[in-house]
Amino acid sequence: MPIISLIRTFFAVISLALLIVGAWLLWSWYRGEVQMDADGVSRLHRDAWELWVGGGLLFWSFLGRLPVGLLLARPDSDPMRPARSSGRTIISETGATLYIEEHGSPYAPPLILTHGWSMDSTIWHYAKRDLAAKFRVIVWDLPGLGLSTRGKADICLSAFARDLKAVASQVGDQRPILVGHSIGGMIIQTLARDDPEWFRQKVAGTALLNTTYTDPLRTMVLSRLLQAMRKPLIVPMMWLQIRLAPLAWLIGWQSYLSGATHLGARFGFGRYVTRSQLDHVALLLTRAWPAVVARGDLAMMRWDAGTGASQLGASALVIGGAVDIVTKAEASEEIGRRAGMAKVMIVEGANHMGPVERAELYNGALSREEGWAAIMTGAPAAGGTRGGSTTAARVQ
């Protein structure tokens, strides 16, 4: 998301500046300064403060993530263990090679999880564990991220929607429930907009987590300021990141080691984040190739769901975070209104990474969703637009 990219870039620049200053101070100390003493003898003088300050800055530049993690997040009671299982790859009609994993019984109702931008499917650690007893959980990496590779198609949400359709085709005659976080929710709405007939016939239900219905700059905090900065700053910054991707990638790794990426990632969490969660999100932000991330951010800024939300139907669950700065809770409520009879849940204290920091609430809502009762028993679910009011609830 653009705001996270801006924050991360800001801290990365500071991190790089501290590294440069630290290296310069150490070089200045090593070089020293020739001074004449009272007897006229030349002596090499070195300022001890340059050694200590330069060494401290250099230490922080490469090991700062350790103390930063201790300061910014809670101790872990249930550590995030982002291990992969044995997966496989499929080829989408876009030409992308998509990595997918399955967890749970192949005879259970299929639940397809689509992750947020700059992440990969390892972000669903808690969901895979908590939901596999009840669902056939399918996770996949978006093209260009994780273990999935891009095809010839441009990075755009319509292409991602076709990729999601390819993943959905893997469940055979079963009708999957589609779950999407952030851009994942945008992709689901795009699929509903671009192919409404297929969506009504093939999709049993949807859950949109911390997402939006339009250009994210319009539904995040400081939206007016960010929209004003779009042409003079944000778009040029994205294109610079594309052109200088190898350099940006190296700077990103230094930023991760210094803890600067953790500082940027912390803005996406509320007060519940733990150290393993923060570190893994920071690591995923660092692993993602900068040119792919920038092109995805540009694509989101050109996107609008149009009629997508109205095609979600009654079996739609929309969950937002009360303190989400990236896709504000109002965006989730608006999706619920457009969907007609969707159930909207706002999680108190959850920021944009709510599905990670409040996983027990999000996964519990997915597992208990009453609107999916017909799906669990094999009955067809109604799709399309329905009249009625949206049910909204706030949970602690």
Contacts in CASP RR format, 6 or more apart in sequence:
PFRMAT RR
TARGET T0000
AUTHOR 0000-0000-0000
METHOD contacts of the structure
MODEL  1
MPIISLIRTFFAVISLALLIVGAWLLWSWYRGEVQMDADGVSRLHRDAWE
LWVGGGLLFWSFLGRLPVGLLLARPDSDPMRPARSSGRTIISETGATLYI
EEHGSPYAPPLILTHGWSMDSTIWHYAKRDLAAKFRVIVWDLPGLGLSTR
GKADICLSAFARDLKAVASQVGDQRPILVGHSIGGMIIQTLARDDPEWFR
QKVAGTALLNTTYTDPLRTMVLSRLLQAMRKPLIVPMMWLQIRLAPLAWL
IGWQSYLSGATHLGARFGFGRYVTRSQLDHVALLLTRAWPAVVARGDLAM
MRWDAGTGASQLGASALVIGGAVDIVTKAEASEEIGRRAGMAKVMIVEGA
NHMGPVERAELYNGALSREEGWAAIMTGAPAAGGTRGGSTTAARVQ
1 117 0 8 1.000
1 182 0 8 1.000
1 183 0 8 1.000
1 216 0 8 1.000
1 220 0 8 1.000
1 297 0 8 1.000
1 300 0 8 1.000
1 326 0 8 1.000
1 327 0 8 1.000
1 352 0 8 1.000
2 216 0 8 1.000
2 217 0 8 1.000
2 220 0 8 1.000
2 226 0 8 1.000
2 234 0 8 1.000
2 297 0 8 1.000
2 300 0 8 1.000
2 301 0 8 1.000
3 216 0 8 1.000
3 220 0 8 1.000
3 221 0 8 1.000
3 222 0 8 1.000
3 226 0 8 1.000
3 325 0 8 1.000
3 326 0 8 1.000
4 118 0 8 1.000
4 264 0 8 1.000
4 265 0 8 1.000
4 267 0 8 1.000
4 268 0 8 1.000
4 285 0 8 1.000
4 326 0 8 1.000
4 352 0 8 1.000
5 237 0 8 1.000
5 238 0 8 1.000
5 293 0 8 1.000
5 294 0 8 1.000
5 297 0 8 1.000
6 226 0 8 1.000
6 234 0 8 1.000
6 237 0 8 1.000
7 264 0 8 1.000
7 267 0 8 1.000
8 255 0 8 1.000
8 261 0 8 1.000
8 264 0 8 1.000
8 265 0 8 1.000
8 285 0 8 1.000
9 237 0 8 1.000
9 241 0 8 1.000
10 264 0 8 1.000
11 255 0 8 1.000
11 260 0 8 1.000
11 261 0 8 1.000
11 263 0 8 1.000
11 264 0 8 1.000
12 251 0 8 1.000
12 252 0 8 1.000
12 254 0 8 1.000
12 255 0 8 1.000
12 260 0 8 1.000
12 261 0 8 1.000
14 260 0 8 1.000
15 61 0 8 1.000
15 254 0 8 1.000
15 255 0 8 1.000
15 258 0 8 1.000
15 259 0 8 1.000
15 260 0 8 1.000
16 251 0 8 1.000
16 254 0 8 1.000
16 255 0 8 1.000
18 57 0 8 1.000
18 60 0 8 1.000
18 61 0 8 1.000
18 258 0 8 1.000
19 57 0 8 1.000
19 58 0 8 1.000
19 61 0 8 1.000
19 254 0 8 1.000
19 258 0 8 1.000
21 54 0 8 1.000
21 57 0 8 1.000
22 53 0 8 1.000
22 54 0 8 1.000
22 55 0 8 1.000
22 56 0 8 1.000
22 57 0 8 1.000
22 58 0 8 1.000
22 61 0 8 1.000
23 54 0 8 1.000
23 58 0 8 1.000
25 50 0 8 1.000
25 51 0 8 1.000
25 53 0 8 1.000
25 54 0 8 1.000
25 55 0 8 1.000
25 57 0 8 1.000
26 50 0 8 1.000
26 51 0 8 1.000
26 54 0 8 1.000
26 55 0 8 1.000
26 58 0 8 1.000
28 47 0 8 1.000
28 50 0 8 1.000
29 46 0 8 1.000
29 47 0 8 1.000
29 48 0 8 1.000
29 50 0 8 1.000
29 51 0 8 1.000
29 54 0 8 1.000
30 46 0 8 1.000
32 44 0 8 1.000
32 45 0 8 1.000
32 46 0 8 1.000
32 47 0 8 1.000
33 44 0 8 1.000
33 45 0 8 1.000
33 46 0 8 1.000
34 42 0 8 1.000
34 43 0 8 1.000
34 44 0 8 1.000
34 45 0 8 1.000
35 42 0 8 1.000
35 43 0 8 1.000
35 44 0 8 1.000
35 45 0 8 1.000
36 42 0 8 1.000
36 43 0 8 1.000
37 43 0 8 1.000
60 258 0 8 1.000
61 254 0 8 1.000
61 257 0 8 1.000
61 258 0 8 1.000
62 254 0 8 1.000
62 257 0 8 1.000
62 258 0 8 1.000
63 257 0 8 1.000
64 257 0 8 1.000
64 258 0 8 1.000
64 259 0 8 1.000
65 256 0 8 1.000
65 257 0 8 1.000
65 258 0 8 1.000
65 259 0 8 1.000
65 261 0 8 1.000
65 262 0 8 1.000
65 279 0 8 1.000
65 282 0 8 1.000
68 258 0 8 1.000
68 259 0 8 1.000
68 262 0 8 1.000
68 263 0 8 1.000
69 259 0 8 1.000
69 262 0 8 1.000
69 275 0 8 1.000
69 278 0 8 1.000
69 279 0 8 1.000
70 275 0 8 1.000
72 262 0 8 1.000
72 263 0 8 1.000
72 266 0 8 1.000
72 273 0 8 1.000
72 278 0 8 1.000
73 266 0 8 1.000
73 269 0 8 1.000
73 273 0 8 1.000
73 274 0 8 1.000
73 275 0 8 1.000
73 277 0 8 1.000
73 278 0 8 1.000
74 272 0 8 1.000
74 273 0 8 1.000
74 274 0 8 1.000
74 275 0 8 1.000
75 274 0 8 1.000
75 275 0 8 1.000
76 274 0 8 1.000
76 275 0 8 1.000
76 276 0 8 1.000
76 277 0 8 1.000
77 274 0 8 1.000
78 126 0 8 1.000
78 274 0 8 1.000
79 274 0 8 1.000
79 276 0 8 1.000
80 125 0 8 1.000
80 126 0 8 1.000
80 274 0 8 1.000
80 276 0 8 1.000
80 277 0 8 1.000
80 280 0 8 1.000
80 356 0 8 1.000
81 125 0 8 1.000
81 276 0 8 1.000
82 122 0 8 1.000
82 123 0 8 1.000
82 125 0 8 1.000
82 280 0 8 1.000
83 122 0 8 1.000
83 125 0 8 1.000
84 101 0 8 1.000
84 121 0 8 1.000
84 122 0 8 1.000
84 147 0 8 1.000
85 101 0 8 1.000
85 103 0 8 1.000
86 101 0 8 1.000
87 99 0 8 1.000
87 100 0 8 1.000
87 101 0 8 1.000
87 102 0 8 1.000
88 99 0 8 1.000
88 100 0 8 1.000
89 97 0 8 1.000
89 98 0 8 1.000
89 99 0 8 1.000
89 100 0 8 1.000
89 147 0 8 1.000
89 148 0 8 1.000
90 97 0 8 1.000
90 98 0 8 1.000
90 100 0 8 1.000
90 166 0 8 1.000
90 167 0 8 1.000
90 170 0 8 1.000
91 97 0 8 1.000
91 98 0 8 1.000
91 166 0 8 1.000
92 98 0 8 1.000
92 143 0 8 1.000
92 162 0 8 1.000
92 163 0 8 1.000
92 166 0 8 1.000
93 162 0 8 1.000
93 166 0 8 1.000
94 143 0 8 1.000
94 151 0 8 1.000
94 152 0 8 1.000
94 153 0 8 1.000
94 159 0 8 1.000
94 162 0 8 1.000
94 163 0 8 1.000
94 166 0 8 1.000
95 151 0 8 1.000
95 152 0 8 1.000
95 153 0 8 1.000
96 143 0 8 1.000
96 144 0 8 1.000
96 148 0 8 1.000
96 149 0 8 1.000
96 150 0 8 1.000
96 151 0 8 1.000
96 153 0 8 1.000
96 159 0 8 1.000
96 163 0 8 1.000
97 143 0 8 1.000
97 148 0 8 1.000
97 149 0 8 1.000
97 151 0 8 1.000
98 140 0 8 1.000
98 141 0 8 1.000
98 143 0 8 1.000
98 148 0 8 1.000
98 163 0 8 1.000
98 166 0 8 1.000
98 167 0 8 1.000
99 121 0 8 1.000
99 140 0 8 1.000
99 141 0 8 1.000
99 146 0 8 1.000
99 147 0 8 1.000
99 148 0 8 1.000
100 138 0 8 1.000
100 139 0 8 1.000
100 140 0 8 1.000
100 141 0 8 1.000
100 167 0 8 1.000
100 170 0 8 1.000
101 121 0 8 1.000
101 128 0 8 1.000
101 138 0 8 1.000
101 139 0 8 1.000
101 140 0 8 1.000
102 136 0 8 1.000
102 137 0 8 1.000
102 138 0 8 1.000
103 128 0 8 1.000
103 132 0 8 1.000
103 136 0 8 1.000
103 137 0 8 1.000
103 138 0 8 1.000
103 139 0 8 1.000
104 132 0 8 1.000
104 133 0 8 1.000
104 135 0 8 1.000
104 136 0 8 1.000
104 137 0 8 1.000
105 136 0 8 1.000
106 136 0 8 1.000
107 136 0 8 1.000
108 134 0 8 1.000
108 135 0 8 1.000
108 136 0 8 1.000
109 134 0 8 1.000
109 135 0 8 1.000
109 136 0 8 1.000
109 174 0 8 1.000
109 176 0 8 1.000
109 177 0 8 1.000
109 204 0 8 1.000
109 372 0 8 1.000
109 375 0 8 1.000
109 376 0 8 1.000
109 378 0 8 1.000
110 135 0 8 1.000
110 136 0 8 1.000
110 138 0 8 1.000
110 171 0 8 1.000
110 174 0 8 1.000
110 175 0 8 1.000
110 176 0 8 1.000
110 177 0 8 1.000
111 131 0 8 1.000
111 135 0 8 1.000
111 136 0 8 1.000
111 137 0 8 1.000
111 138 0 8 1.000
111 176 0 8 1.000
111 177 0 8 1.000
111 179 0 8 1.000
111 366 0 8 1.000
112 138 0 8 1.000
112 139 0 8 1.000
112 140 0 8 1.000
112 164 0 8 1.000
112 167 0 8 1.000
112 168 0 8 1.000
112 171 0 8 1.000
112 176 0 8 1.000
112 177 0 8 1.000
112 178 0 8 1.000
112 179 0 8 1.000
113 121 0 8 1.000
113 124 0 8 1.000
113 127 0 8 1.000
113 137 0 8 1.000
113 138 0 8 1.000
113 139 0 8 1.000
113 140 0 8 1.000
113 179 0 8 1.000
113 180 0 8 1.000
113 181 0 8 1.000
114 140 0 8 1.000
114 142 0 8 1.000
114 164 0 8 1.000
114 178 0 8 1.000
114 179 0 8 1.000
114 180 0 8 1.000
114 181 0 8 1.000
114 183 0 8 1.000
114 184 0 8 1.000
114 185 0 8 1.000
114 187 0 8 1.000
114 188 0 8 1.000
115 121 0 8 1.000
115 123 0 8 1.000
115 124 0 8 1.000
115 139 0 8 1.000
115 141 0 8 1.000
115 142 0 8 1.000
115 145 0 8 1.000
115 180 0 8 1.000
115 181 0 8 1.000
115 182 0 8 1.000
115 184 0 8 1.000
116 123 0 8 1.000
116 142 0 8 1.000
116 180 0 8 1.000
116 181 0 8 1.000
116 182 0 8 1.000
116 183 0 8 1.000
116 184 0 8 1.000
117 142 0 8 1.000
117 182 0 8 1.000
117 183 0 8 1.000
117 293 0 8 1.000
117 296 0 8 1.000
117 297 0 8 1.000
117 300 0 8 1.000
118 145 0 8 1.000
118 284 0 8 1.000
118 285 0 8 1.000
118 288 0 8 1.000
118 293 0 8 1.000
119 145 0 8 1.000
119 281 0 8 1.000
119 284 0 8 1.000
119 288 0 8 1.000
120 141 0 8 1.000
120 142 0 8 1.000
120 145 0 8 1.000
120 146 0 8 1.000
120 147 0 8 1.000
120 284 0 8 1.000
120 287 0 8 1.000
121 139 0 8 1.000
121 140 0 8 1.000
121 141 0 8 1.000
121 146 0 8 1.000
122 280 0 8 1.000
122 284 0 8 1.000
123 181 0 8 1.000
123 280 0 8 1.000
123 281 0 8 1.000
123 284 0 8 1.000
123 355 0 8 1.000
123 356 0 8 1.000
124 137 0 8 1.000
124 139 0 8 1.000
124 355 0 8 1.000
126 355 0 8 1.000
126 356 0 8 1.000
126 359 0 8 1.000
126 360 0 8 1.000
126 363 0 8 1.000
127 137 0 8 1.000
127 139 0 8 1.000
127 179 0 8 1.000
127 355 0 8 1.000
127 359 0 8 1.000
127 362 0 8 1.000
127 363 0 8 1.000
127 366 0 8 1.000
128 137 0 8 1.000
128 139 0 8 1.000
130 359 0 8 1.000
130 360 0 8 1.000
130 363 0 8 1.000
130 364 0 8 1.000
130 367 0 8 1.000
131 137 0 8 1.000
131 363 0 8 1.000
131 366 0 8 1.000
131 367 0 8 1.000
134 367 0 8 1.000
135 177 0 8 1.000
135 367 0 8 1.000
136 171 0 8 1.000
136 174 0 8 1.000
138 167 0 8 1.000
138 170 0 8 1.000
138 171 0 8 1.000
138 176 0 8 1.000
140 148 0 8 1.000
140 167 0 8 1.000
141 147 0 8 1.000
141 148 0 8 1.000
142 148 0 8 1.000
142 160 0 8 1.000
142 163 0 8 1.000
142 183 0 8 1.000
143 149 0 8 1.000
143 150 0 8 1.000
143 151 0 8 1.000
143 153 0 8 1.000
143 155 0 8 1.000
143 159 0 8 1.000
143 160 0 8 1.000
143 163 0 8 1.000
144 150 0 8 1.000
144 289 0 8 1.000
144 292 0 8 1.000
145 288 0 8 1.000
145 292 0 8 1.000
146 287 0 8 1.000
146 288 0 8 1.000
150 292 0 8 1.000
153 159 0 8 1.000
153 162 0 8 1.000
154 295 0 8 1.000
154 299 0 8 1.000
155 292 0 8 1.000
155 295 0 8 1.000
155 296 0 8 1.000
155 299 0 8 1.000
156 299 0 8 1.000
156 302 0 8 1.000
156 303 0 8 1.000
157 183 0 8 1.000
157 186 0 8 1.000
157 187 0 8 1.000
157 190 0 8 1.000
157 299 0 8 1.000
157 300 0 8 1.000
157 303 0 8 1.000
158 190 0 8 1.000
158 194 0 8 1.000
160 183 0 8 1.000
160 184 0 8 1.000
160 187 0 8 1.000
160 190 0 8 1.000
161 187 0 8 1.000
161 188 0 8 1.000
161 190 0 8 1.000
161 191 0 8 1.000
161 194 0 8 1.000
161 195 0 8 1.000
164 178 0 8 1.000
164 187 0 8 1.000
164 188 0 8 1.000
164 191 0 8 1.000
165 191 0 8 1.000
165 195 0 8 1.000
165 198 0 8 1.000
168 176 0 8 1.000
168 178 0 8 1.000
168 202 0 8 1.000
168 203 0 8 1.000
175 202 0 8 1.000
175 203 0 8 1.000
175 204 0 8 1.000
175 205 0 8 1.000
175 375 0 8 1.000
175 380 0 8 1.000
175 381 0 8 1.000
176 202 0 8 1.000
176 203 0 8 1.000
176 204 0 8 1.000
176 205 0 8 1.000
177 203 0 8 1.000
177 204 0 8 1.000
177 205 0 8 1.000
177 206 0 8 1.000
177 207 0 8 1.000
177 315 0 8 1.000
177 372 0 8 1.000
177 375 0 8 1.000
178 188 0 8 1.000
178 191 0 8 1.000
178 203 0 8 1.000
178 205 0 8 1.000
178 206 0 8 1.000
178 207 0 8 1.000
179 206 0 8 1.000
179 207 0 8 1.000
179 208 0 8 1.000
179 209 0 8 1.000
179 366 0 8 1.000
180 187 0 8 1.000
180 188 0 8 1.000
180 207 0 8 1.000
180 208 0 8 1.000
180 209 0 8 1.000
180 211 0 8 1.000
181 209 0 8 1.000
181 210 0 8 1.000
181 211 0 8 1.000
181 355 0 8 1.000
182 209 0 8 1.000
182 210 0 8 1.000
182 211 0 8 1.000
182 326 0 8 1.000
182 327 0 8 1.000
182 352 0 8 1.000
183 211 0 8 1.000
183 296 0 8 1.000
183 300 0 8 1.000
184 211 0 8 1.000
185 208 0 8 1.000
185 209 0 8 1.000
185 211 0 8 1.000
186 211 0 8 1.000
186 212 0 8 1.000
186 300 0 8 1.000
186 303 0 8 1.000
186 305 0 8 1.000
188 206 0 8 1.000
188 208 0 8 1.000
188 312 0 8 1.000
189 208 0 8 1.000
189 211 0 8 1.000
189 213 0 8 1.000
189 305 0 8 1.000
189 306 0 8 1.000
189 308 0 8 1.000
189 309 0 8 1.000
189 312 0 8 1.000
189 335 0 8 1.000
190 303 0 8 1.000
190 305 0 8 1.000
190 308 0 8 1.000
191 198 0 8 1.000
191 199 0 8 1.000
192 199 0 8 1.000
192 203 0 8 1.000
192 206 0 8 1.000
192 307 0 8 1.000
192 308 0 8 1.000
192 309 0 8 1.000
192 311 0 8 1.000
192 312 0 8 1.000
193 305 0 8 1.000
193 306 0 8 1.000
193 307 0 8 1.000
193 308 0 8 1.000
193 311 0 8 1.000
196 307 0 8 1.000
196 308 0 8 1.000
196 311 0 8 1.000
196 384 0 8 1.000
199 311 0 8 1.000
199 383 0 8 1.000
200 311 0 8 1.000
200 383 0 8 1.000
200 384 0 8 1.000
204 315 0 8 1.000
204 372 0 8 1.000
204 375 0 8 1.000
204 380 0 8 1.000
204 381 0 8 1.000
205 312 0 8 1.000
205 313 0 8 1.000
205 315 0 8 1.000
205 316 0 8 1.000
205 372 0 8 1.000
205 375 0 8 1.000
205 381 0 8 1.000
206 312 0 8 1.000
206 313 0 8 1.000
206 315 0 8 1.000
206 316 0 8 1.000
206 317 0 8 1.000
207 316 0 8 1.000
207 317 0 8 1.000
207 318 0 8 1.000
207 319 0 8 1.000
207 365 0 8 1.000
207 366 0 8 1.000
207 369 0 8 1.000
208 312 0 8 1.000
208 316 0 8 1.000
208 317 0 8 1.000
208 318 0 8 1.000
208 319 0 8 1.000
208 332 0 8 1.000
208 335 0 8 1.000
209 319 0 8 1.000
209 320 0 8 1.000
209 354 0 8 1.000
209 355 0 8 1.000
209 362 0 8 1.000
210 319 0 8 1.000
210 320 0 8 1.000
210 321 0 8 1.000
210 324 0 8 1.000
210 326 0 8 1.000
210 327 0 8 1.000
210 332 0 8 1.000
210 350 0 8 1.000
210 352 0 8 1.000
210 353 0 8 1.000
210 354 0 8 1.000
210 355 0 8 1.000
211 327 0 8 1.000
211 331 0 8 1.000
211 332 0 8 1.000
211 335 0 8 1.000
212 218 0 8 1.000
212 219 0 8 1.000
212 327 0 8 1.000
212 331 0 8 1.000
212 335 0 8 1.000
213 219 0 8 1.000
213 304 0 8 1.000
213 305 0 8 1.000
213 306 0 8 1.000
213 309 0 8 1.000
213 331 0 8 1.000
213 334 0 8 1.000
213 335 0 8 1.000
213 338 0 8 1.000
214 303 0 8 1.000
214 304 0 8 1.000
214 305 0 8 1.000
215 300 0 8 1.000
215 301 0 8 1.000
215 302 0 8 1.000
215 303 0 8 1.000
215 304 0 8 1.000
216 300 0 8 1.000
216 301 0 8 1.000
216 326 0 8 1.000
216 327 0 8 1.000
217 223 0 8 1.000
217 226 0 8 1.000
217 227 0 8 1.000
217 230 0 8 1.000
217 234 0 8 1.000
217 301 0 8 1.000
218 227 0 8 1.000
219 327 0 8 1.000
219 328 0 8 1.000
219 330 0 8 1.000
219 331 0 8 1.000
220 226 0 8 1.000
220 325 0 8 1.000
220 326 0 8 1.000
220 327 0 8 1.000
220 328 0 8 1.000
221 325 0 8 1.000
221 328 0 8 1.000
226 234 0 8 1.000
230 301 0 8 1.000
234 301 0 8 1.000
235 298 0 8 1.000
235 301 0 8 1.000
238 294 0 8 1.000
238 295 0 8 1.000
238 297 0 8 1.000
238 298 0 8 1.000
239 294 0 8 1.000
241 248 0 8 1.000
241 290 0 8 1.000
241 291 0 8 1.000
241 293 0 8 1.000
241 294 0 8 1.000
242 290 0 8 1.000
242 291 0 8 1.000
242 294 0 8 1.000
242 295 0 8 1.000
244 290 0 8 1.000
245 289 0 8 1.000
245 290 0 8 1.000
245 291 0 8 1.000
245 294 0 8 1.000
248 290 0 8 1.000
249 289 0 8 1.000
249 290 0 8 1.000
252 261 0 8 1.000
252 286 0 8 1.000
252 290 0 8 1.000
253 286 0 8 1.000
255 261 0 8 1.000
255 286 0 8 1.000
256 262 0 8 1.000
256 282 0 8 1.000
256 283 0 8 1.000
256 285 0 8 1.000
256 286 0 8 1.000
259 282 0 8 1.000
261 282 0 8 1.000
261 285 0 8 1.000
261 286 0 8 1.000
262 278 0 8 1.000
262 279 0 8 1.000
262 282 0 8 1.000
264 282 0 8 1.000
265 278 0 8 1.000
265 281 0 8 1.000
265 282 0 8 1.000
265 285 0 8 1.000
266 273 0 8 1.000
266 278 0 8 1.000
267 325 0 8 1.000
267 351 0 8 1.000
268 325 0 8 1.000
268 326 0 8 1.000
268 351 0 8 1.000
268 352 0 8 1.000
268 353 0 8 1.000
269 277 0 8 1.000
269 278 0 8 1.000
269 281 0 8 1.000
269 351 0 8 1.000
269 352 0 8 1.000
269 353 0 8 1.000
269 354 0 8 1.000
269 356 0 8 1.000
269 357 0 8 1.000
270 323 0 8 1.000
270 349 0 8 1.000
270 350 0 8 1.000
270 351 0 8 1.000
270 353 0 8 1.000
270 354 0 8 1.000
270 357 0 8 1.000
271 349 0 8 1.000
272 349 0 8 1.000
272 350 0 8 1.000
272 357 0 8 1.000
272 358 0 8 1.000
273 353 0 8 1.000
273 356 0 8 1.000
273 357 0 8 1.000
274 357 0 8 1.000
277 353 0 8 1.000
277 356 0 8 1.000
277 357 0 8 1.000
281 353 0 8 1.000
281 356 0 8 1.000
305 335 0 8 1.000
305 338 0 8 1.000
308 338 0 8 1.000
309 335 0 8 1.000
309 336 0 8 1.000
309 338 0 8 1.000
309 339 0 8 1.000
310 338 0 8 1.000
310 339 0 8 1.000
310 340 0 8 1.000
310 384 0 8 1.000
310 385 0 8 1.000
311 383 0 8 1.000
311 384 0 8 1.000
311 385 0 8 1.000
312 335 0 8 1.000
312 339 0 8 1.000
312 342 0 8 1.000
312 383 0 8 1.000
312 384 0 8 1.000
313 339 0 8 1.000
313 340 0 8 1.000
313 341 0 8 1.000
313 342 0 8 1.000
313 382 0 8 1.000
313 383 0 8 1.000
313 384 0 8 1.000
313 385 0 8 1.000
313 386 0 8 1.000
314 340 0 8 1.000
314 341 0 8 1.000
314 342 0 8 1.000
314 371 0 8 1.000
314 381 0 8 1.000
314 382 0 8 1.000
314 383 0 8 1.000
314 386 0 8 1.000
315 371 0 8 1.000
315 372 0 8 1.000
315 374 0 8 1.000
315 375 0 8 1.000
315 381 0 8 1.000
315 382 0 8 1.000
315 383 0 8 1.000
316 336 0 8 1.000
316 339 0 8 1.000
316 341 0 8 1.000
316 342 0 8 1.000
316 343 0 8 1.000
317 342 0 8 1.000
317 343 0 8 1.000
317 345 0 8 1.000
317 365 0 8 1.000
317 366 0 8 1.000
317 369 0 8 1.000
317 371 0 8 1.000
318 332 0 8 1.000
318 333 0 8 1.000
318 335 0 8 1.000
318 336 0 8 1.000
318 339 0 8 1.000
318 342 0 8 1.000
318 343 0 8 1.000
318 344 0 8 1.000
318 345 0 8 1.000
319 332 0 8 1.000
319 344 0 8 1.000
319 345 0 8 1.000
319 346 0 8 1.000
319 347 0 8 1.000
319 362 0 8 1.000
319 365 0 8 1.000
320 327 0 8 1.000
320 329 0 8 1.000
320 332 0 8 1.000
320 344 0 8 1.000
320 345 0 8 1.000
320 346 0 8 1.000
320 347 0 8 1.000
320 350 0 8 1.000
320 354 0 8 1.000
321 329 0 8 1.000
321 332 0 8 1.000
321 346 0 8 1.000
321 347 0 8 1.000
321 348 0 8 1.000
321 349 0 8 1.000
321 350 0 8 1.000
321 351 0 8 1.000
321 352 0 8 1.000
321 354 0 8 1.000
322 329 0 8 1.000
322 346 0 8 1.000
322 347 0 8 1.000
322 348 0 8 1.000
322 349 0 8 1.000
322 350 0 8 1.000
322 394 0 8 1.000
323 349 0 8 1.000
323 350 0 8 1.000
323 351 0 8 1.000
324 350 0 8 1.000
324 351 0 8 1.000
324 352 0 8 1.000
324 354 0 8 1.000
325 351 0 8 1.000
325 352 0 8 1.000
326 351 0 8 1.000
326 352 0 8 1.000
327 352 0 8 1.000
329 346 0 8 1.000
332 344 0 8 1.000
332 346 0 8 1.000
333 344 0 8 1.000
333 346 0 8 1.000
333 390 0 8 1.000
333 392 0 8 1.000
335 342 0 8 1.000
335 344 0 8 1.000
336 342 0 8 1.000
336 344 0 8 1.000
336 390 0 8 1.000
337 390 0 8 1.000
339 390 0 8 1.000
340 385 0 8 1.000
340 386 0 8 1.000
340 387 0 8 1.000
340 388 0 8 1.000
340 389 0 8 1.000
340 390 0 8 1.000
341 386 0 8 1.000
341 387 0 8 1.000
341 388 0 8 1.000
341 389 0 8 1.000
341 390 0 8 1.000
341 391 0 8 1.000
342 390 0 8 1.000
342 391 0 8 1.000
343 369 0 8 1.000
343 371 0 8 1.000
343 390 0 8 1.000
343 391 0 8 1.000
343 393 0 8 1.000
344 390 0 8 1.000
344 391 0 8 1.000
344 392 0 8 1.000
344 393 0 8 1.000
345 365 0 8 1.000
345 392 0 8 1.000
345 393 0 8 1.000
345 394 0 8 1.000
345 395 0 8 1.000
346 392 0 8 1.000
346 393 0 8 1.000
346 394 0 8 1.000
346 395 0 8 1.000
347 354 0 8 1.000
347 358 0 8 1.000
347 361 0 8 1.000
347 362 0 8 1.000
347 394 0 8 1.000
347 395 0 8 1.000
348 394 0 8 1.000
348 395 0 8 1.000
348 396 0 8 1.000
349 358 0 8 1.000
350 357 0 8 1.000
350 358 0 8 1.000
350 361 0 8 1.000
351 357 0 8 1.000
354 362 0 8 1.000
355 362 0 8 1.000
361 395 0 8 1.000
371 381 0 8 1.000
372 381 0 8 1.000
374 380 0 8 1.000
374 381 0 8 1.000
375 381 0 8 1.000
END
